[in-house]
């Protein structure tokens, strides 16, 4: 079997103008091409679609991720192709890959096998420059903050209470905590600072949640960068930075159109992580796709405890979007890993480990069905090592919960291998669906994090030190209590301990830090030891990525 990148490089792509016209009815004059195979769709054209009816929205989520692999993006692409294969008009909506994990752990994030989006190298690397624009807008604001302080500090910004960080789209642990403005008075006032990765930035969240250029500008202006000595907030609007930030982002805000290996349309736009951000692609891309197709398949990052919860409680709450069905992706080997099986023996039949590990899937299914109120199907990415006994056990356990299980083979067969999954999803979409939130807008912030932790993670309690509790209380009193909560925690467990596999209960969730994202309109609660600037692993994927005879290699 060829590698993912070899499959992608052998793809017979169509010009993106042809895909746009034949599959979506988008005239060529409304595309802004970036070469022959990727383009942005103009915002002016998308505004003309507002009165069209919406298609059905399908959310793809997954069990808690493991080193054994699950294949959520691959399933999203495969399902989109599968729906088109059975004669439905479908579009997929994905997040843009971040260079941090591309060069760190993952080595690529455009699907896999014969369920990929292309041009794969472009999508995984610089693509259309959206992330660069987001980083520049973020860092322009950072520069204007320090410049304002250096030139007299008319707003009275307390340099001890500056909260705005710089960003870079790369895993670099050395930048987590730094000191800036050393070297004398000409370089400004020295202070402790730090970097986040681009996808964890508030500008990324604003970019993904904004519904128009005007909404983008308003939200950028509302960013709280810090406080004065008497605790009054200072915003990007006070610094008169939001206009220039909007200029840097205006072109990036138009969604990117590419294609799958089977020449079906795909919007790829925005890209926050679901462990440290809200983990969904842009509202503009999703809403546009719903106007252009009968079925839209989108994904939310990591497991259903993180990405799906934030998709529901943040993206859907803010945008009015409502999914008709959900797909929960899993593999037999990943569930055996959750049951304690060693990776070295993961391909060997182990019914005891599977029995113990299925609890992770059951927890996610229960959350999607009962806490979010979305009908769901379990999609199993099938491996040759999966045995009939293991599959029978899995189907039996899911049958007890009234959830269908589909063995999907899109990785090796493309859309044809996801045709059965597509038919099940279409049937689910025709059933009544009443999505619900985990908490109400009116709930206090402390109650919101408690409801997430206890309902979704099955924690016994939420803790925080006196300083963090005081911050939460202050935000509540200042009028931010109606905002949703965005939890930052490890993606590998329902708990805040990455080593706790399966479905732990009665654990404690500690809120370590609280950040206000007034422009994105949510409050970030950082739990456990999760970092908003990841580091590279011992052997980063970058070591395998190279250019050989004019071709990119090592992106898998």
Buried (B, 14 or more C-beta within 10 A) or exposed (E): EEBBBEBBBEBEBBBBBBBBBEBBEBEEEBBBBBEEBBBBBBBEBBEEEEEEEBBBBBBBBBBBBBEBBBBBBBBBBBBBBBBBBBEBBBBBBBBBBBBBBBBBBBBBBBBBBBBBBBBBBBBBBBBBEBBBBBBBBBBBBBEBBBEBBBEEEEBEBBBEBBBBBBBBBBBBEEBBEBEBBEEEEEEBEEBEBBBBBBBBBBBBBBBBBBBBBEBBBBBBBBBBBBBBEEEEBBBBBBBEBBEBBBEBBBBBBBBBBBBBBBBBBBBBBBBBBBBBBBBBBBBBBBBBBBBBBBBBBBBBBBBBBBBBBBBBBBBBBBBEBBBBBBBBBBBBBBBBBBBEBEEEEBBEBBBEBBBBBBBBBBBBBBBBBEBBBBBBBBBBBBBEBBBEEBBEBBBEBBEEEEBBBBBBBBBBBBBBBBBBBBBBBBEBBEEEBEBEBBBEEEBBBBBBBBBBBBBBBBBEEBBBEEEBBEBBBEBBEEEBBBBBBBBBBBBBBBBBBBEBBBBBEEBBBBBBBBBBBBBBBBBBBBBBEBBBBBBBEEEBBBEEBEEEEEEBBBBB
